[in-house]
Amino acid sequence: QVQLVESGGGSVETGGSLRLSCAASGSIFSISVLGWYRQSLGKKRELVAAITRDGRTNYADSVKGRWTISRDYAKSTVDLQMNSLKPDDTAVYYCSCGRGDLGAWRNDYWGQGTQVTVSS
């Protein structure tokens, strides 16, 4: 009952920036946590950042200090500002949401994914 649509992916050089946006629609009142995941070829999908309805955030160690997750209440979007991008950040990025709290929440819904490519 929730639809998630990612946008903002693309190709950048090392050190560049991208801003991903996840637009949520439908029964968004049921969402407690929304997170950004990534999956690169040959690796399992990993959580990189998450935000709760009341604005609490969590980041993977690999992106702390470089990226920021935020919510735009007016547009019903959750954005991921990705700075100082590295080739290791190359992956398909997915947004997901569900009920729960940071560290213990359900991936009830997934977006289609958006490709981020960082060239060396």
C-alpha positions in Angstrom: 0.0 0.0 0.0 3.1 2.2 -0.1 4.9 3.1 -3.3 8.5 4.3 -3.3 10.2 5.9 -6.2 13.9 6.7 -6.2 15.6 9.4 -8.3 18.8 11.2 -8.5 21.2 8.5 -9.5 23.8 8.9 -12.1 27.5 8.8 -13.0 30.1 11.1 -11.3 33.8 11.3 -10.8 35.6 10.5 -7.5 35.0 13.3 -5.1 31.8 14.4 -6.6 28.3 14.5 -5.1 24.9 13.2 -5.8 21.6 13.7 -4.1 19.2 10.8 -4.1 15.5 11.3 -3.4 12.9 8.7 -2.3 9.3 9.8 -2.8 6.8 7.9 -0.8 3.1 7.7 -1.6 0.0 5.7 -0.5 -0.5 4.7 3.1 2.5 6.6 4.3 1.0 6.9 7.8 2.2 3.3 8.3 5.9 4.1 7.8 8.0 4.3 10.9 11.5 4.0 9.4 12.9 4.7 5.9 16.3 3.6 4.9 18.7 3.7 1.9 20.4 0.4 1.0 22.9 -0.4 -1.7 24.0 -3.5 -3.5 27.0 -3.8 -5.7 27.9 -6.7 -7.9 28.9 -9.8 -5.9 27.9 -8.3 -2.6 24.9 -8.5 -0.4 22.6 -5.6 0.1 23.6 -3.3 2.9 22.0 -0.5 4.8 23.8 2.8 4.5 21.5 5.2 6.2 18.1 5.3 7.9 15.7 7.9 9.4 12.7 7.6 11.7 9.5 9.5 11.5 10.7 11.8 14.3 14.1 12.5 12.6 16.5 10.1 14.3 19.2 8.8 12.0 21.7 6.0 11.7 24.6 5.6 9.3 26.9 2.9 8.2 30.5 3.5 9.2 31.6 3.7 5.6 29.5 6.8 4.9 29.6 8.6 8.3 30.8 12.2 7.8 30.3 12.1 4.1 26.5 11.5 3.6 23.4 12.9 5.2 19.9 11.5 5.2 17.0 13.9 5.7 13.3 14.1 5.3 11.3 16.8 3.4 7.9 16.8 5.1 6.3 19.1 2.5 7.2 16.8 -0.4 7.0 13.5 1.4 10.5 12.6 0.3 13.6 11.2 2.1 16.8 12.5 0.6 20.4 11.1 0.7 23.1 13.7 0.2 26.1 11.9 -1.0 29.4 13.8 -0.9 33.0 12.8 -1.4 31.9 9.9 -3.5 34.4 7.0 -4.0 34.5 4.2 -6.6 33.5 1.8 -3.8 30.2 3.6 -3.5 29.2 2.3 -7.0 26.1 0.3 -6.5 22.3 0.2 -7.1 20.7 2.2 -4.3 17.3 1.2 -3.0 15.0 2.9 -0.5 12.9 0.8 1.8 10.4 1.5 4.5 8.4 -0.2 7.2 7.3 -0.3 10.8 9.7 -0.5 13.7 12.6 1.5 15.0 16.3 2.0 14.2 18.0 -1.3 14.5 14.8 -3.3 14.4 12.4 -2.6 11.6 10.7 -4.3 8.8 11.4 -3.8 5.1 7.8 -3.9 4.1 8.2 -1.9 0.9 11.0 -1.4 -1.6 11.7 1.0 -4.4 12.9 0.0 -7.8 16.5 1.1 -7.3 18.7 3.7 -8.9 22.2 3.3 -10.2 25.1 5.2 -8.8 28.4 4.9 -10.6 31.6 6.6 -9.4 34.5 6.6 -11.7 38.1 6.6 -10.6 
